[in-house]
Amino acid sequence: MKAAFVATWSTLVPGREKKGIEFYREITDFFAKLATEGKVTEPEFLFGPAGLRIFFVKGDYEALVGLLTLPKFQEFIFTSSFVAEDFQYVITPLGTEEFIHGYEEVGAKLGFI
């Protein structure tokens, strides 16, 4: 199943901007290496004008979940909490049809659809 690792945050913690920029480079290098190994897509960032920042890579769901066990990846998650405000992340399946089918199936089972 195809999926995406998506992280969002609002801004860097004031006074920690230097570490935030260093962290940006470190995490980009980490995921770029995984991309060259064919494990994920190239890392992408979106910097919205209203302050929402988004980072994501795509890959196989099981491979992305497997990242959670890597000590370096765990360090990234912890570091994010120190340098980025409102930090959140999710590993989510991709594909609208799969989602709609699952939603419809459970809704029918529950008697709502």
C-alpha positions as CSV (number, residue, x, y, z in Angstrom):
1,M,0.0,0.0,0.0
2,K,1.3,3.4,-0.9
3,A,1.5,5.9,1.9
4,A,3.1,9.2,2.9
5,F,4.9,10.4,6.0
6,V,3.7,14.0,6.6
7,A,5.0,16.4,9.2
8,T,3.5,19.8,9.9
9,W,4.5,22.7,12.1
10,S,3.7,26.4,12.3
11,T,7.1,28.1,13.0
12,L,10.4,27.6,14.6
13,V,10.6,28.2,18.3
14,P,11.9,31.7,18.9
15,G,15.6,31.6,19.8
16,R,16.1,28.2,18.3
17,E,16.1,29.3,14.6
18,K,19.8,28.3,14.1
19,K,19.1,24.8,15.3
20,G,16.0,24.7,13.2
21,I,17.9,25.5,10.1
22,E,20.6,22.9,10.9
23,F,17.8,20.4,11.6
24,Y,16.2,21.1,8.2
25,R,19.4,20.3,6.5
26,E,20.0,17.1,8.5
27,I,16.5,15.7,7.9
28,T,16.6,16.6,4.2
29,D,19.9,14.7,3.9
30,F,18.5,11.7,5.8
31,F,15.5,11.4,3.6
32,A,17.4,12.2,0.4
33,K,19.7,9.2,1.2
34,L,16.6,7.0,1.7
35,A,15.3,8.3,-1.7
36,T,18.5,7.4,-3.5
37,E,18.1,3.9,-2.0
38,G,14.6,3.7,-3.4
39,K,12.9,3.5,0.0
40,V,11.0,6.8,-0.2
41,T,10.4,9.7,-2.7
42,E,12.6,12.8,-2.6
43,P,11.7,14.9,0.4
44,E,9.4,17.8,-0.3
45,F,8.6,20.9,1.8
46,L,5.7,23.3,1.5
47,F,5.8,26.7,3.2
48,G,2.4,28.2,3.2
49,P,1.8,32.0,3.5
50,A,-0.4,31.6,6.5
51,G,2.4,29.9,8.5
52,L,1.6,26.2,7.9
53,R,4.8,24.3,7.1
54,I,4.6,20.8,5.6
55,F,7.2,18.1,5.0
56,F,6.4,14.8,3.3
57,V,7.8,11.8,1.6
58,K,5.9,9.0,-0.1
59,G,6.7,5.3,0.0
60,D,5.5,1.8,0.9
61,Y,3.3,2.0,4.1
62,E,5.2,-0.8,5.9
63,A,8.6,0.8,5.0
64,L,7.4,4.2,6.4
65,V,6.1,2.6,9.6
66,G,9.5,0.8,9.8
67,L,11.2,4.2,10.0
68,L,9.6,4.7,13.4
69,T,12.0,2.0,14.8
70,L,15.2,3.7,13.6
71,P,17.1,5.5,16.4
72,K,17.9,8.4,14.0
73,F,14.3,8.8,13.0
74,Q,13.2,8.8,16.7
75,E,15.8,11.5,17.3
76,F,14.3,13.6,14.5
77,I,10.8,13.3,16.1
78,F,12.2,14.4,19.5
79,T,14.2,17.2,18.0
80,S,11.2,18.5,16.1
81,S,9.4,19.0,19.4
82,F,12.2,21.2,20.6
83,V,12.7,23.4,17.5
84,A,9.2,23.5,15.8
85,E,6.0,24.9,17.3
86,D,2.8,22.9,16.8
87,F,4.8,19.9,15.4
88,Q,2.7,16.9,14.3
89,Y,3.3,13.9,12.1
90,V,1.3,11.1,10.5
91,I,1.9,8.1,8.3
92,T,-1.2,8.0,6.1
93,P,-2.3,5.7,3.2
94,L,-2.5,7.4,-0.2
95,G,-5.4,7.0,-2.6
96,T,-8.8,8.5,-2.5
97,E,-10.6,5.5,-3.8
98,E,-9.2,3.2,-1.1
99,F,-10.2,5.6,1.6
100,I,-13.7,6.1,0.2
101,H,-14.2,2.4,-0.2
102,G,-13.2,1.7,3.4
103,Y,-15.3,4.6,4.7
104,E,-18.3,3.3,2.7
105,E,-17.8,-0.3,3.8
106,V,-17.6,0.6,7.5
107,G,-20.5,3.0,7.2
108,A,-22.6,0.3,5.6
109,K,-21.6,-2.2,8.3
110,L,-22.7,0.2,11.0
111,G,-25.9,0.9,9.2
112,F,-25.3,4.5,8.5
113,I,-24.9,4.2,4.7
